[in-house]
Amino acid sequence: MRFINLIVIHCSATRCDRSYTEHDLTTDHLRRGFSGAGYHYYIRRNGDIKTLRPMTQPGAHVRGYNAHSLGICYEGGLDAHGHPADTRTDFQKHSLRVLVMLLLRDYPGSRLCGHRDLSPDLNGNGEIEPEEWIKECPCFDAAAIVQEAAPPNPGCAG
């Protein structure tokens, strides 16, 4: 097994009013010259977690960080007008939290962040600020997943 110390959250940068399956994602990555989907996991709007790449294989999701990271992508990230937005459904929020908590248990001490948080620190102050983001992906504060209260399981009537 390879050494993992980083878990990176992404969005597919697709509109929330359109379906973008794991097959679509894989096909797009193949067209870009990847050997398959660049992410290890993909979370559909219905909360289904799809495994796309073996964890033993480095991802192709953040240049310079792939060797020791795992990539999780959720379907969406753009509103119906094509603007960056946190479009996660309750099902996605629940599945993402469960998956992240399991991975942090399996890889203790790993840093959890969003793709945007790995942008270059252009002003050299040691902090990646919104004006330095190369992209807004994943359109929410990924590190906050572990601090937020667990969302209700949308699949259970309560």
VENLINMO-V457528 format. One record per helix or strand of 2 or more residues. SS is the DSSP state (a for helix, b for strand). FROM is the first residue (numbers start at 1). LEN is the number of residues. If there is no record, write none. Layout:
# VENLINMO-V457528
ss=<SS | SS>
from=<FROM | FROM>
len=<LEN | LEN>
This chain:
# VENLINMO-V457528
ss=<b | b | a | b | b | a | b | b | a | b | a | a | a>
from=<6 | 14 | 22 | 41 | 49 | 66 | 69 | 77 | 90 | 111 | 115 | 130 | 142>
len=<6 | 2 | 10 | 3 | 3 | 3 | 6 | 2 | 17 | 4 | 4 | 3 | 5>
